Amino acid sequence: MATTHLDVCAVVPAAGFGRRMQTECPKQYLSIGNQTILEHSVHALLAHPRVKRVVIAISPGDSRFAQLPLANHPQIT
């Protein structure tokens, strides 16, 4: 029996505002080292050979995502 390996499109929910954490900065944009939590998450997904695209779901008024290097990555929507 042949095994078929399908490409994967991952969806990352990143539309939170961090209200429960009571921070001014949403959790996905908090830094760990020199990257945001969102960047760490997306890079981990893209490191998997079957992940061909990552869709990041942000809130309509989010102005921070466009400032990240991820915003221009060819595999990220």
N, CA, C and O of each residue as an XYZ file, in Angstrom:
308
protein
N       0.830     -1.165      0.000
C       0.000      0.000      0.000
C       0.888      1.247      0.000
O       1.784      1.378      0.834
N       0.637      2.142     -0.924
C       1.412      3.375     -1.036
C       0.946      4.387      0.010
O      -0.244      4.511      0.302
N       1.907      5.092      0.551
C       1.590      6.132      1.520
C       1.607      7.478      0.814
O       2.574      7.814      0.131
N       0.543      8.245      0.979
C       0.462      9.572      0.386
C       0.736     10.614      1.459
O       0.110     10.613      2.519
N       1.669     11.493      1.174
C       1.986     12.581      2.095
C       1.440     13.870      1.507
O       1.946     14.367      0.501
N       0.418     14.400      2.130
C      -0.186     15.633      1.666
C       0.509     16.838      2.287
O       0.999     16.784      3.415
N       0.540     17.920      1.526
C       1.064     19.168      2.068
C       0.091     19.707      3.110
O      -1.109     19.440      3.056
N       0.621     20.457      4.041
C      -0.180     20.985      5.141
C      -0.192     22.511      5.083
O       0.830     23.150      4.830
N      -1.366     23.074      5.322
C      -1.528     24.514      5.516
C      -1.940     24.696      6.973
O      -3.017     24.257      7.377
N      -1.090     25.339      7.756
C      -1.369     25.535      9.181
C      -2.058     26.880      9.395
O      -1.752     27.861      8.717
N      -2.982     26.914     10.338
C      -3.663     28.155     10.702
C      -3.291     28.493     12.144
O      -3.451     27.670     13.046
N      -2.798     29.701     12.347
C      -2.393     30.151     13.674
C      -3.344     31.262     14.126
O      -3.339     32.348     13.546
N      -4.158     31.006     15.151
C      -5.023     32.069     15.670
C      -4.185     33.056     16.488
O      -3.565     32.681     17.483
N      -4.174     34.307     16.061
C      -3.359     35.319     16.741
C      -4.109     36.645     16.822
O      -3.541     37.706     16.564
N      -5.378     36.574     17.179
C      -6.215     37.776     17.198
C      -6.539     38.246     18.608
O      -7.372     39.135     18.787
N      -5.892     37.662     19.607
C      -6.191     38.031     20.986
C      -5.664     39.402     21.355
O      -4.802     39.963     20.678
N      -6.204     39.928     22.444
C      -5.798     41.252     22.916
C      -5.051     41.203     24.239
O      -4.562     42.237     24.693
N      -4.943     40.042     24.874
C      -4.218     39.904     26.132
C      -4.938     40.480     27.334
O      -4.298     40.823     28.328
N      -6.240     40.593     27.269
C      -6.997     41.192     28.381
C      -6.878     40.379     29.667
O      -6.701     40.947     30.745
N      -6.975     39.048     29.561
C      -6.892     38.223     30.778
C      -5.516     38.325     31.413
O      -5.373     38.208     32.630
N      -4.511     38.542     30.588
C      -3.152     38.682     31.099
C      -2.903     40.086     31.645
O      -1.911     40.331     32.332
N      -3.797     40.981     31.336
C      -3.716     42.373     31.782
C      -2.414     43.043     31.357
O      -1.743     43.696     32.157
N      -2.072     42.869     30.089
C      -0.901     43.536     29.529
C      -1.354     44.461     28.410
O      -2.417     44.266     27.820
N      -0.550     45.453     28.129
C      -0.852     46.349     27.016
C      -0.542     45.682     25.687
O      -1.130     46.019     24.660
N       0.365     44.754     25.714
C       0.789     44.064     24.499
C       0.108     42.698     24.425
O       0.169     41.931     25.386
N      -0.537     42.383     23.303
C      -1.130     41.049     23.148
C      -0.058     39.959     23.283
O       1.092     40.155     22.890
N      -0.446     38.823     23.837
C       0.510     37.733     24.109
C       1.341     37.346     22.895
O       2.540     37.099     23.022
N       0.720     37.288     21.719
C       1.442     36.833     20.532
C       2.612     37.750     20.174
O       3.513     37.346     19.440
N       2.601     38.978     20.687
C       3.673     39.924     20.381
C       4.661     40.114     21.530
O       5.589     40.915     21.421
N       4.472     39.391     22.619
C       5.465     39.418     23.693
C       6.716     38.698     23.205
O       6.624     37.749     22.426
N       7.859     39.136     23.651
C       9.124     38.566     23.177
C       9.664     37.491     24.103
O       9.559     37.567     25.327
N      10.237     36.502     23.472
C      11.048     35.491     24.148
C      12.384     35.543     23.423
O      12.486     35.150     22.261
N      13.389     36.023     24.105
C      14.661     36.228     23.424
C      14.511     37.363     22.418
O      14.045     38.449     22.761
N      14.905     37.107     21.188
C      14.853     38.160     20.172
C      13.677     38.009     19.202
O      13.648     38.664     18.160
N      12.710     37.152     19.536
C      11.545     36.955     18.676
C      10.266     36.985     19.499
O      10.267     36.708     20.699
N       9.174     37.329     18.822
C       7.877     37.287     19.491
C       7.411     35.836     19.612
O       7.931     34.942     18.944
N       6.428     35.624     20.471
C       5.842     34.286     20.607
C       5.278     33.834     19.266
O       5.402     32.665     18.898
N       4.659     34.757     18.536
C       4.112     34.428     17.218
C       5.208     33.968     16.265
O       5.028     32.982     15.551
N       6.331     34.663     16.243
C       7.438     34.275     15.365
C       7.981     32.897     15.729
O       8.241     32.081     14.844
N       8.153     32.630     17.021
C       8.623     31.307     17.445
C       7.663     30.223     16.960
O       8.095     29.188     16.453
N       6.367     30.461     17.116
C       5.357     29.471     16.725
C       5.376     29.213     15.227
O       5.363     28.063     14.786
N       5.407     30.279     14.453
C       5.369     30.136     12.994
C       6.647     29.481     12.476
O       6.585     28.631     11.587
N       7.786     29.857     13.009
C       9.043     29.237     12.569
C       9.064     27.741     12.886
O       9.591     26.947     12.106
N       8.497     27.360     14.019
C       8.419     25.935     14.359
C       7.550     25.192     13.349
O       7.891     24.084     12.935
N       6.444     25.785     12.953
C       5.579     25.146     11.950
C       6.287     25.038     10.606
O       6.249     23.986      9.969
N       6.928     26.112     10.171
C       7.597     26.105      8.869
C       8.801     25.163      8.830
O       9.254     24.783      7.750
N       9.316     24.790      9.986
C      10.441     23.852     10.033
C      10.008     22.436      9.671
O      10.842     21.595      9.336
N       8.713     22.175      9.737
C       8.212     20.843      9.385
C       8.158     20.735      7.863
O       7.621     21.628      7.208
N       8.696     19.668      7.288
C       8.776     19.558      5.826
C       7.428     19.517      5.102
O       7.363     19.858      3.921
N       6.365     19.113      5.770
C       5.064     19.040      5.092
C       4.268     20.336      5.169
O       3.284     20.501      4.448
N       4.680     21.248      6.030
C       3.972     22.531      6.138
C       4.452     23.438      5.005
O       5.613     23.844      4.964
N       3.548     23.741      4.099
C       3.887     24.554      2.928
C       3.377     25.987      3.039
O       3.871     26.875      2.344
N       2.407     26.215      3.895
C       1.828     27.549      4.064
C       1.330     27.694      5.492
O       0.860     26.735      6.105
N       1.441     28.916      6.011
C       0.906     29.238      7.325
C      -0.005     30.452      7.168
O       0.403     31.488      6.643
N      -1.231     30.307      7.626
C      -2.190     31.406      7.628
C      -2.268     31.922      9.057
O      -2.545     31.163      9.986
N      -2.023     33.212      9.226
C      -2.080     33.815     10.554
C      -3.348     34.659     10.631
O      -3.518     35.618      9.878
N      -4.229     34.289     11.548
C      -5.492     35.008     11.725
C      -5.298     36.092     12.781
O      -5.175     35.803     13.971
N      -5.273     37.345     12.328
C      -5.101     38.472     13.238
C      -6.388     39.291     13.283
O      -7.251     39.156     12.416
N      -6.506     40.132     14.293
C      -7.701     40.972     14.404
C      -7.640     42.084     13.352
O      -6.551     42.490     12.946
N      -8.796     42.577     12.911
C      -8.828     43.588     11.846
C      -8.015     44.851     12.155
O      -7.446     45.445     11.239
N      -7.949     45.264     13.395
C      -7.221     46.486     13.734
C      -5.769     46.274     14.118
O      -5.126     47.198     14.615
N      -5.244     45.095     13.903
C      -3.876     44.761     14.305
C      -2.874     45.511     13.427
O      -2.823     45.308     12.214
N      -2.084     46.377     14.053
C      -1.064     47.120     13.302
C       0.341     46.580     13.567
O       1.304     47.020     12.938
N       0.460     45.642     14.482
C       1.782     45.128     14.867
C       2.313     44.068     13.909
O       3.519     43.985     13.677
N       1.413     43.258     13.354
C       1.873     42.158     12.502
C       2.685     42.675     11.320
O       3.713     42.091     10.976
N       2.242     43.756     10.697
C       2.926     44.303      9.520
C       4.361     44.724      9.823
O       5.171     44.855      8.906
N       4.683     44.935     11.091
C       6.027     45.350     11.484
C       6.989     44.172     11.655
O       8.199     44.366     11.773
N       6.448     42.958     11.667
C       7.292     41.773     11.844
C       7.868     41.314     10.508
O       7.222     41.476      9.472
N       9.071     40.745     10.516
C       9.617     40.171      9.284
C       8.711     39.090      8.680
O       8.733     38.863      7.470
N       7.914     38.425      9.529
C       6.992     37.391      9.041
C       6.013     37.922      8.009
O       5.570     37.183      7.129
N       5.677     39.191      8.113
C       4.661     39.775      7.237
C       5.046     39.677      5.762
O       4.172     39.709      4.895
N       6.320     39.562      5.471
C       6.793     39.493      4.083
C       7.257     38.108      3.666
O       7.797     37.937      2.574
N       7.054     37.125      4.518
C       7.502     35.759      4.218
C       6.614     35.155      3.132
O       5.391     35.238      3.235
N       7.192     34.555      2.102
C       6.389     34.033      0.984
C       5.446     32.883      1.338
O       4.494     32.625      0.600
N       5.689     32.192      2.445
C       4.830     31.069      2.825
C       3.762     31.461      3.842
O       3.031     30.608      4.344
N       3.676     32.752      4.142
C       2.744     33.210      5.173
C       1.691     34.130      4.578
O       1.980     35.049      3.813
N       0.461     33.839      4.964
C      -0.667     34.675      4.548
C      -1.308     35.240      5.788
O      -2.286     35.982      5.694
